[in-house]
Amino acid sequence: MRPRPDFGELSLTRPLEPSMLARFSAGPVRTLEEYQQAMTLRAAVYMAEQDCPYEEEYDGNDFSGTHILVREGTRPAGTCRVRWFADFAKIERSTIIPAYRGTPALRVLMAETCEVISRKGYRVALAQIQSRLWPVWSRVFRCQVVTGRPHFAFSDFDYCEMEIPIAPHPQALTIRADPLQIIRPEGDWDQPGVLDRSASRPAEAA
C-alpha cells in the first residue's frame, strides 16, 4: 500500500489524521487476489444488501478501470473503481462493508483514489451517486451536484451526478515522463519496478 496521499487529501473536506492512516491503508489493486477481494466486497454490498442483479453489478467495465482497496491491517474494508476518459476520471462502485461504516475507511479510500487521479494529471472527477447518499458524500468531498442535469435511475435506485475538483499534482505524469517510470505498477510510479531491474541487462543490438 502507498504512503500518505498528500494531494488526494485536498479533494476532501478535511485532511486525514495520523490515527486514520495508522489504522487504514489504501492502494491500487495489482494482483489477482486483490482483485478477488474487491469483487467480493462489492458482492457483499451491492448484491447481498441492495439486491443488485449479478449482470448489473459486474457490468463489463471491470477490466477497463483501476480498482482501489482500503484495508485495516490485512482485512479488506472497502473498494472503488476508477475509469479514465479524455478529460475526467469517473469514480464508481464505491463500497464500504457494514463493519467499517462510520470509520475513517471511506476517507482514506477516497484520499488515495484522488491521489492516483491527481498523479495521472486529471483535474476533475465525476461520480454518479445514489441521491439518498448525497449527505454522506458532501461530508467527505469538496464537491457539488452537477446543476442543470436531471436525476436518472438504474438498478432500482435514483442517481445524480457529482463533480469533485482534483488538485494539480506537481509530479503529474505526462507523455514526456521517464519511459521506465510510466511502465511501473499503477500508483507506484516512484519505486523502481521489475522492468527497471531488467534495464541493467545488455540490450540486443538493433
N, C-alpha and C positions, 0 to 999 in steps of 0.2 A: 504494500500500500504506500501511497505517496506521502511526503511530508505536508506540513501546514499549507492549505490552499489560500495564500495571501490575497491574490487578486480576485479569486472567486468570491471571497467574503464581501467584496464591495457591492455585489448584487443583493446581499442580504440586508434586512432591516437593521441588524446589529452584528458586530463581529463575533466570531466564536470565542469562547472562553477556554483557557488551557485545560480545565477539567473535562470539557467536552471532547477535546482531542486526545486526552489521556484515556478516555473510555471508548471512543469510537474512532475508526479509521475507514477511509474510503479510497477507491481507486478503480480504474477501468478493468473490465473483465478481459483476461488474456488466455485463459485455459479452458478446456472442456469442462472440468469440474466447476469452475466459477460460473460458466455459462449455465450449467445444470442447476446451480444454486439460484441464479437469477430467475430461471424459468419456474422453479419450484415455489419461490416466493410469490411470483405472480399468480400461479395456480391457486395458492392458498388464499390470496386476497380476492382476485377478480372472479375466479371460477367458484371457489367454495363460499366466500362471503357474499359476492354480488351476483352469483348465478349467471355469469357471462358464459355463453357457449364457447366451447373449445376453439372452433374455427374462427370466432370473432376475436378471441384473446390472442391467438397465435396467427397473426394477420398477414403473413408473408413478408414482413419488414424486419424480422429479427436478424437476418443475415446481412442487412444493409445498413445497420446502425452500430453505435458504440454503446455497450451496456456498462453501467457503473454499479458497484456493490458497496454497501456500508456494512461494517461488522462491529460487533462487540467482541474483542478478542478474535477467536476463530469462528464465532457464531454469526451467520448472515442475519442481518436485521432488516435490510431493505434494498431496493434496486430502482433504477430508472433506465430508460433508453434515450439516446440522442440520435436523431437523424440529421443529415447535413444537406443543406440546399445552398444555392449560389450566394445569397447574402444574408442568410439567417440559419440558425440552428433550431431544431424543434425538440423540446423536452417532452417525453411522453412515458406512459406506463410506469409512473412514479408509484412506488409501493413500499409501505412500511407495515410489517406484520403486527398484529394486535399487541404483542408483549412489549413492543418498543414505541408505541404511540404515546405522545406526551413526553418523550425523552428527546435529547438533542440529536438523535439519529437522523431525522429528516434534515435538520440544518447542516449537519456535517456532509450528508449525501449531496445536498444542493450546492454547498460551497465548492465541493470537489467537482461537481458537474460543471458549474460556471467557470471554474479554473481551467478545465480542459477546453471548454468553448472559447474562453479568452485567449488561451495559448495558441489556438488554431486561427486566431485573427478575427473572429466574429465579434460584432458589436451589439447584437440583439438576439434574443431567443424568443421563440413563440411556444406557448403551451395551450393546449385545448383542455380546459379543466371542467370537471363537473361543477355546475353553477352553485350547488349547495356547499361546495368546499372553498368558495372564494374567501370567506373569513379566515380560513386556515392559511391559504397561500398568501394573503395580504399581510399576514403577520410574519411570514418567512422572507418574502422578497420585497425589494423596492420595485414594484410592478404596477401595471394598470390594466384594467379590462379594455380591450380594443373597442373604441366607440364607433357607432355607425355600422356595426356588424350585427346581424341577427343571431340569436341563440339557435342552436341546432341540436339534434338528438341522434344518438346511436346506442346500441346495446342497452336500451331501456333507461337511459339517463339523459338529462338536459345538460348541454355544454355551452360554454362561452370561450372566447379567445382572450388570452392574457399575454402581454408583452413584457419582457424582462430586459432591462438595459444591462449590457455586459461591459465591464471596464476594459479599456485598452491595455493590453499586456506589453510591457517593454521588451519582452523576449518572444513576441509573437512569431510563429513560424511563417516564413514566406517562401516563394518559389526559388529564392536565391539562398536559402538556408544551406548549411553544410550538408552535402549529399548523404553522409553517413548518419547525420542526426535525424533526418526525416524518414529513415527506414528503421529506426529504433522502435521498440514496442510502444504502443499507444499510451500516451500520458507519461512516459518515462524517457523523454527526449534528451535529458541532460546526463544520463548514465550510459557509458559505453555498453553496447549490446553484443550479441554473438557475431554480428557481421563486422563490427569494429575489430574484433579479435581476428576475424578471418583476413582482414586487410593487411596483416603483417606477413601473410604468406606471399611469396613471389608471384606476381601476375604473369599469366601466359602472354607471350609476345603476340602483338596484333598481326 
